[in-house]
């Protein structure tokens, strides 16, 4: 199938068949087929977003649940040196634990018309408090269907909001005071509680 290009020649759109086929075509990488017969294989990772749930290849096409997180797992010291951020690392581990517990207790979610359970898959991006990395991470998450993104740092969220508004992505801010950011157009949710109680 395809659409007519200039001059009448058809343009064939590449589409995927299954995640297994995508894995065969891209060995040792995380590629999935989210819309068989409609869209091509999708790569879940990017240079900014290279941490993916171990259940990624169990995503069921049609109604996958992909949750994005943008954390500054590394932060810059005054001299520009990158050092690990214990707060963002702890938050990322909490999300992974909550996801693991949900998966082990439920086996995933069954959508109407489906018979197999689909897991919640998290794609984690390391922003490094770099505006360019934050923007690239949000664009990548949007491209793979992650329309909800968890963030922690007030500074990072402030940087992210313009891109999130353009992409129509919901930012779930776990440690950001509600009064600290304005003009979010309803795309910013706040929670000062432990995220593991709400996921």
Secondary structure, DSSP 8 states (H G I E B T S, - for coil): -EEE-TTS-EEE------HHHHHHHTTTS-EE-SSTTTS--EE---SS--EE-TTGGG--TTS-EEEEEEE-SEEE-TTS-EEE-HHHHHHHHHHHHHHHHHHHHH-SB--TT--S-B-EEEEEEE-TT-HHHHHHHHHHHHHTT--EEEE--HHHHHHHHHHHHHHT-EEEESS--GGG----TT-EEE--S-GGGT-
